[in-house]
Amino acid sequence: MKTIKLYFSIVCMIGGLAACNDGFMQQIPETAITVEGFFKSTSDLQTYVNGFYNDANLYHNGWFEDAESDNVTVNTMDNEMYRWLLNDQRSADNAGGWNNWGSLRSINVMLTNLQNVEGNEAEINHFVGLARYFRAWFYIGKIETYSDVPWIDHPLSTTDEQLYQTQTPRTEVVQHILEDLEYAAANVKDDMGNKTAVHKYCALALLSRFALCEGTFRKYHPELQLAATANELLQKSIVASEQLMSSGLFEITGRGTTDLSGESVPGVTGAEGFRSMFVVLDLAPNREIIHWRQSDVDRTATYRLNNSDRLMAPSSGYYSLSRSLQESFLTKDGNPYSTVTGYASKTFSEVFVDRDPRFAETFAYPGVYDEAGGIKLMHITKPFRGGYDQVKYFPRDASREMKWNRDNLGQMSGLPVYRYGEVLLNYAEAKAELGQLTEDVINRTVNLLRDRVGMPHFNPSREVDATLQSLYPNVTDPTLLALRRERRVELAGEGFRLMDISRWHAGKVMEMDISKQGIYVPQLPYVYDVTNDGVPDFGIAASEAERTDDNVTWFYPGTDFYLDNGASGYIRNVDDQNRRFDEPKDYYRPIPVNQIVLNPQLKQPYGWD
């Protein structure tokens, strides 16, 4: 028992000291602690590696990054993307980030103190692979944010000259990341257990994801001048994806659709199998899940994994989903939504009729979601944020609900970190970028996802419309365009959209009206029955004098939102009016000025100097 307590004491000391990084890569004092006496056995390595899972800089934030993309009308929380894009409030003076290098140091402390570890070589290599996996995760976040960053593979002392050197070129850092992931894939054990600990297939999934992102980033970003090296990265994504696909361990599960007409307007269809990945506490039995995080059900930790408390609480000023995302979902017949007569002026309930079943599993559809103790739990959308709320991740289990009138809803579910569906989309896109997307590849990837929810098979010539083309004017290939739509629809709300926009050089979508618009309001005043129970839920009027029903809550354009055609049109938040995106500048984040002062050799990313 004393030994166990000593282990944890040392780990906490190392982690705590490593987290003290107010200055540029502030270091652990050389005399603060001796680690040689700790790293002696594989049990020591196991204890130390466990700490990586609770490091916010080394683990998946899941859904949160979608809130900064065009999947959301406006984000009223204080975050960097919207602070920079709105009203030109962008500056290296008010930038955050950069100084979280303590996470990297804690990894390098272990990797450089293995000389005294005794044990089976394969066992030692397993833990080394885990550390290198987490180092790769750390650096992926860094290059996605700043491009060139210093590569550091050992704990720096306070007198180390590398503290004051400039960044390592992006290509060199990426090569190290690939080497770390390939080592992890070759050495981390393949025992998945309950899939909450990192295993071999996590390394392959991250390699599949990262190599695709980096390959396409190089292809579509001329400022890097690395397009000639893109195909090599795309091929690495393909190889990693094929290893996962050929393992036989994963599959697309839960096929079939769910008729929601009894709960909402006629013609609304969902897909319970698709839903099941996002609304249950235990994801271990799901064969699509490669890796997941357990939810903090008892709220004893400092993190939450579920986003419905932010997206569906009635009085919190967070965010709503966008018309751009809404119109990305096809009709149930596989046609673009723009082919529906009068599609641009459909009211809230009407947009849910005859759509891809994934639509009603992403957008909060009208009607009853659950019933507990004879009380119907009905969701009423919030027009002041845009009106389209997210239902993805919201468990329909009454035992985990605290009803709709609570800001702190408390919905909890497991959070997928890697799922097989993403791997299939990575594979299909990489193949398409290389001109290798055959019918066989489509049948083994996109069509499996379509079959799960009863959608017609992939057909780019049918699915590409002017709206989709307008999002990506630098691409004319209908296959690539249709694949981008499919990826957006399948992975909506899972944290991929912002990086997809960035790697495709599509940042201008953030400026588009359709990305800022919410639900349609035919005229003022207008009363909504968003629960479809025959009872009005709220109204929108130009002023109090124009109210037509004193029994409902009324909202008035002005302070929080407006209609883009005055007396009618789409709801838009007042904060979105000056949103703009500068290319290539806004594909990167600036290094805070105080860090440049500490190390003048650091150079700002493209456009920030």
SVG drawing of the C-alpha trace seen along z (x, -y; Angstrom):
<svg xmlns="http://www.w3.org/2000/svg" viewBox="-55 -48 77 58">
<polyline fill="none" stroke="black" stroke-width="0.4" points="0.0,0.0 2.9,-2.4 4.4,-1.7 1.1,-2.4 0.7,-5.7 4.3,-6.6 3.7,-6.0 0.7,-8.2 2.5,-10.9 5.3,-11.0 2.9,-11.0 1.0,-13.9 4.2,-15.8 5.4,-15.4 2.1,-16.2 1.6,-19.2 5.0,-20.7 4.5,-20.0 1.3,-21.9 3.0,-25.1 3.7,-26.7 2.7,-30.4 5.8,-31.3 7.1,-29.8 7.6,-26.1 8.4,-26.9 10.3,-23.9 10.5,-21.7 13.5,-22.8 16.3,-20.4 16.5,-19.7 12.7,-19.4 12.3,-15.7 14.3,-12.6 12.3,-10.3 14.9,-7.6 13.7,-6.0 10.1,-5.8 10.3,-4.3 11.5,-0.8 8.7,1.6 5.9,1.9 3.5,1.3 5.2,-2.1 4.6,-2.8 1.0,-1.8 0.4,-4.1 2.1,-7.0 0.3,-6.5 -3.1,-6.5 -2.6,-10.2 -2.7,-11.0 -6.4,-10.1 -7.4,-13.0 -5.2,-15.6 -7.5,-17.9 -4.8,-18.5 -4.4,-14.9 -7.9,-13.7 -11.0,-14.2 -13.3,-17.1 -15.9,-15.4 -18.8,-17.6 -17.5,-21.0 -15.5,-22.1 -18.6,-21.9 -19.9,-24.9 -17.3,-27.0 -18.2,-25.9 -20.9,-26.7 -23.0,-23.9 -24.0,-26.5 -25.6,-29.8 -23.7,-31.7 -21.9,-30.8 -22.6,-33.3 -20.1,-31.7 -16.6,-33.4 -14.5,-31.4 -11.7,-32.3 -13.3,-31.5 -16.3,-33.8 -14.3,-36.5 -12.0,-36.6 -14.6,-36.4 -17.1,-38.8 -16.4,-42.6 -12.8,-41.9 -11.9,-41.2 -8.8,-39.3 -5.4,-39.9 -2.3,-38.3 -2.8,-40.5 -6.0,-38.8 -5.2,-35.2 -5.1,-32.3 -3.5,-28.9 0.1,-28.0 1.5,-27.6 0.1,-24.1 3.5,-22.5 3.4,-20.8 1.3,-18.0 4.2,-17.3 6.8,-17.4 5.0,-14.8 5.1,-12.5 8.8,-13.1 9.7,-12.6 8.5,-9.0 10.0,-8.4 13.5,-9.6 13.6,-7.6 13.1,-4.0 16.6,-2.8 16.0,-1.3 12.6,0.3 12.6,4.0 10.0,6.3 9.0,8.0 10.1,6.1 6.7,6.2 5.1,5.0 7.5,2.0 7.0,1.3 3.2,1.2 3.5,-1.6 6.1,-3.4 3.5,-3.1 0.8,-4.7 3.0,-7.6 3.9,-8.2 0.2,-8.0 -0.5,-10.8 2.4,-12.8 1.1,-12.5 -2.3,-13.6 -0.7,-16.7 1.2,-17.7 -1.7,-17.2 -3.5,-19.8 -0.5,-22.1 0.1,-22.0 -3.7,-22.3 -3.6,-25.5 -0.2,-27.1 1.3,-25.0 5.0,-25.3 5.7,-24.5 8.8,-23.5 9.4,-19.7 10.6,-18.7 11.2,-15.0 12.9,-15.3 12.3,-17.3 14.0,-20.7 16.1,-22.1 15.9,-25.8 19.2,-26.4 18.4,-24.4 19.1,-26.4 16.0,-24.8 13.8,-27.0 14.7,-30.0 14.8,-28.4 12.3,-29.0 9.7,-26.6 10.4,-23.3 9.0,-23.1 5.6,-21.6 6.8,-18.8 9.3,-17.6 6.8,-17.7 4.3,-15.8 6.9,-13.1 7.5,-12.7 3.7,-12.4 3.5,-9.7 6.4,-7.8 4.8,-8.0 1.5,-6.7 3.0,-4.0 5.1,-2.9 1.9,-2.9 0.0,-0.9 2.8,1.7 3.4,2.0 0.3,1.1 -1.7,4.2 -4.7,5.1 -6.8,6.1 -9.7,3.7 -11.2,4.6 -14.3,2.4 -12.8,-0.1 -12.2,-2.9 -8.4,-2.5 -6.3,-3.2 -5.4,-0.1 -3.8,0.7 -6.9,-0.2 -7.1,-3.6 -3.6,-4.4 -4.8,-3.2 -8.0,-5.2 -6.0,-8.4 -3.6,-7.7 -6.5,-7.3 -7.9,-10.6 -4.7,-12.6 -3.1,-11.5 -6.4,-12.4 -6.5,-15.8 -2.9,-16.6 -3.0,-15.3 -6.0,-17.3 -4.7,-20.4 -1.5,-20.3 -3.5,-19.8 -5.9,-22.7 -3.6,-25.3 -1.3,-27.0 0.4,-29.0 2.1,-25.8 3.5,-24.9 3.3,-21.3 0.7,-20.0 3.2,-17.7 3.5,-15.8 -0.3,-15.4 -0.7,-12.0 1.8,-10.2 -0.3,-11.3 -3.5,-10.2 -2.1,-6.8 -1.1,-6.4 -4.7,-7.2 -5.9,-4.5 -3.4,-1.9 -4.5,-2.6 -8.1,-2.5 -7.7,0.8 -6.1,2.4 -9.1,1.5 -11.5,2.6 -9.8,6.0 -9.6,6.7 -13.1,8.0 -13.6,6.4 -15.8,3.5 -19.1,3.1 -21.9,0.7 -24.6,1.7 -28.2,1.0 -29.8,0.9 -33.3,-0.2 -35.5,-3.3 -37.8,-4.5 -41.2,-6.0 -41.5,-9.2 -44.8,-10.3 -46.7,-9.5 -44.5,-11.8 -44.3,-14.6 -45.6,-15.7 -46.4,-12.9 -43.5,-11.9 -40.8,-12.3 -38.4,-9.3 -35.5,-8.6 -33.0,-5.7 -32.7,-4.1 -29.6,-2.2 -27.8,-5.4 -29.1,-7.1 -27.8,-4.3 -24.2,-5.4 -24.9,-8.7 -27.6,-8.1 -26.5,-5.2 -24.2,-5.0 -22.3,-1.9 -20.9,-1.8 -18.6,1.2 -21.0,3.7 -21.4,1.6 -19.3,3.0 -19.0,-0.3 -17.3,-1.9 -13.5,-1.7 -12.9,-3.8 -15.1,-5.8 -15.2,-7.8 -17.4,-7.0 -19.7,-9.7 -19.3,-11.3 -22.7,-10.1 -22.1,-10.9 -20.7,-14.4 -17.6,-13.8 -15.1,-14.8 -14.6,-18.2 -15.7,-17.3 -18.9,-16.5 -19.2,-14.5 -22.7,-15.4 -23.5,-18.6 -27.3,-18.7 -27.0,-20.8 -25.6,-23.5 -27.7,-23.0 -31.1,-22.4 -31.3,-24.4 -34.0,-27.0 -32.4,-30.1 -28.7,-29.6 -27.3,-31.7 -25.3,-29.1 -26.1,-28.1 -28.4,-26.6 -27.8,-24.6 -27.8,-26.4 -29.9,-26.4 -26.7,-25.4 -26.5,-22.2 -30.3,-21.7 -30.2,-21.9 -27.3,-19.5 -29.5,-16.6 -31.1,-15.0 -34.7,-14.0 -35.6,-10.4 -35.5,-9.8 -31.9,-10.9 -32.4,-14.2 -31.0,-17.6 -33.5,-19.5 -33.4,-22.3 -35.5,-20.1 -38.5,-20.3 -41.0,-22.8 -41.0,-25.9 -38.1,-24.5 -36.7,-27.9 -39.9,-29.0 -40.7,-25.8 -41.7,-26.4 -40.1,-24.6 -42.3,-21.5 -42.3,-21.2 -38.6,-20.8 -38.7,-17.5 -41.0,-15.8 -39.5,-13.1 -35.9,-13.7 -32.8,-11.5 -33.6,-9.7 -30.3,-11.1 -31.9,-14.5 -34.4,-13.8 -31.5,-12.2 -29.5,-15.4 -32.1,-18.2 -34.6,-18.4 -37.7,-17.3 -41.2,-18.5 -43.1,-16.3 -42.6,-14.1 -39.2,-12.7 -40.1,-10.6 -42.7,-10.1 -42.0,-9.6 -44.6,-9.0 -47.4,-9.9 -45.8,-13.3 -44.8,-14.0 -41.4,-15.5 -41.6,-17.9 -39.0,-20.1 -39.7,-23.7 -37.1,-25.3 -35.5,-28.7 -36.0,-31.2 -33.6,-33.8 -30.7,-31.5 -32.0,-30.5 -34.6,-27.8 -32.8,-24.6 -31.7,-22.7 -29.6,-19.6 -31.0,-16.3 -28.0,-14.2 -26.4,-12.9 -29.7,-13.5 -30.6,-10.2 -34.3,-9.4 -34.0,-7.4 -36.3,-9.1 -34.1,-8.0 -31.4,-10.2 -33.6,-13.2 -34.3,-16.2 -37.0,-17.6 -36.8,-20.5 -37.3,-23.4 -33.9,-23.0 -30.8,-24.8 -28.5,-22.1 -30.2,-19.2 -27.8,-16.5 -28.2,-14.3 -25.3,-11.8 -24.2,-9.3 -21.0,-7.7 -18.9,-9.7 -17.5,-8.0 -13.9,-9.0 -13.4,-6.8 -16.1,-5.0 -16.0,-2.8 -18.3,-5.1 -15.7,-7.8 -13.0,-5.4 -15.1,-4.4 -15.6,-8.1 -11.9,-8.7 -11.2,-5.8 -13.7,-6.8 -12.5,-10.4 -8.8,-9.5 -9.6,-7.1 -11.6,-9.8 -8.8,-12.4 -6.5,-9.9 -9.0,-9.1 -9.4,-5.5 -13.1,-5.6 -14.5,-2.5 -18.0,-1.1 -16.6,1.5 -15.1,-1.1 -18.4,-3.0 -20.3,0.2 -17.9,0.9 -18.1,-2.6 -20.7,-5.2 -23.4,-2.7 -23.0,-0.8 -23.8,-4.1 -26.8,-4.7 -28.1,-1.2 -28.1,-1.6 -30.7,-4.4 -32.6,-3.2 -31.3,-5.8 -30.8,-5.4 -27.3,-4.5 -24.6,-7.1 -25.2,-8.9 -23.2,-12.2 -24.9,-13.1 -28.3,-13.2 -27.1,-14.7 -25.0,-17.7 -27.0,-21.0 -26.1,-24.7 -26.2,-25.1 -23.6,-22.4 -21.4,-23.7 -21.5,-27.2 -19.9,-25.9 -16.8,-24.6 -16.2,-26.8 -12.6,-25.4 -14.0,-21.9 -15.9,-20.8 -15.7,-17.0 -19.3,-16.0 -18.0,-12.9 -15.9,-14.9 -18.7,-17.3 -21.2,-14.5 -18.7,-12.9 -18.3,-16.2 -22.0,-16.4 -22.2,-12.8 -19.4,-13.4 -21.1,-16.5 -24.4,-14.7 -23.1,-11.5 -20.7,-13.3 -22.7,-16.4 -22.2,-17.5 -19.2,-15.1 -16.4,-17.7 -15.1,-17.3 -16.7,-20.2 -14.3,-23.0 -11.2,-20.9 -13.0,-19.8 -13.7,-23.5 -10.0,-24.3 -8.4,-21.4 -10.6,-22.0 -9.7,-25.7 -13.4,-26.4 -13.4,-29.1 -15.5,-31.5 -18.5,-29.3 -18.4,-31.1 -19.4,-34.3 -22.3,-32.9 -25.9,-34.0 -27.1,-30.4 -24.5,-29.6 -26.0,-32.3 -29.6,-31.6 -32.0,-29.7 -35.7,-28.8 -38.0,-30.6 -40.7,-33.0 -43.4,-33.6 -44.7,-36.9 -45.1,-38.9 -46.8,-38.2 -46.5,-34.4 -47.4,-31.7 -45.5,-28.4 -46.8,-25.0 -43.3,-23.4 -44.5,-20.4 -47.3,-19.6 -49.8,-19.0 -52.3,-21.6 -51.4,-24.1 -49.3,-27.2 -45.9,-27.2 -44.5,-30.7 -45.0,-33.6 -42.8,-36.2 -44.0,-39.7 -42.6,-43.1 -43.7,-44.5 -45.9,-43.8 -48.8,-45.7 -48.9,-43.1 -49.3,-40.0 -52.3,-37.9 -52.4,-35.4 -51.7,-36.3 -51.4,-32.7 -48.0,-32.1 -44.5,-33.4 -43.6,-36.1 -40.2,-37.0 -39.4,-40.3 -36.7,-40.9 -34.2,-43.5 -31.8,-42.8 -30.9,-39.1 -32.1,-38.3 -33.6,-39.8 -35.3,-38.6 -33.2,-39.1 -36.1,-40.4 -37.5,-42.6 -41.1,-41.4 -40.3,-37.9 -37.4,-35.7 -34.8,-33.6 -33.9,-34.2 -30.4,-35.6 -28.5,-36.5 -27.5,-40.1 -23.9,-39.0 -23.4,-37.5 -23.7,-40.6 -20.0,-41.4 -18.7,-37.8 -15.8,-37.5 -13.0,-35.1 -9.6,-36.2 -7.7,-33.7 -5.2,-32.2 -4.9,-34.0 -7.9,-32.6 -6.9,-29.0 -4.3,-29.5 -4.2,-31.1 -1.7,-33.6 0.9,-33.0 0.1,-35.2 2.3,-38.3 3.6,-37.6 5.1,-34.3 6.9,-36.2 8.3,-38.5 9.7,-35.5 11.1,-34.0 11.7,-36.5 12.7,-33.6 9.1,-32.4 7.4,-33.5 3.7,-34.1 1.7,-31.8 0.6,-32.9 -1.0,-36.3 -0.4,-37.0 3.0,-38.7"/>
</svg>
